[in-house]
Amino acid sequence: MKIGCPCGASIIDQTDKLPYKAHLIPDQAWLATFDAIDEQIIDPLAGGKLTKEAAYHQARLIIGHSARSIWQCRACGRLHIDGLDGQLQCFVPAGPQANREVLSARPS
């Protein structure tokens, strides 16, 4: 996937572990996601009704269903978020000195 940022830079999403990409779970879905993991994975796994491999697969489905993708332009700091309608929503930082690594798991 290639996202064209209004600043002219391109955001490339063609691999895993990108420092400028994250997954967003809305607060309205946060507890329901945990409940689904408990009910559809942990309880059946503990009861011997689900294999470990099936549990892995089900967990990824539940989390993937709850989350939307978000990318940050490394050039300007804009955030691009998958909207509920499937369209990207763009948010501009408050100032020119905005942190351009807000989605990174660790500083570079």
Order of alpha helices (4+ residues) and beta strands (2+ residues): beta-beta-beta-alpha-alpha-alpha-beta-beta-beta
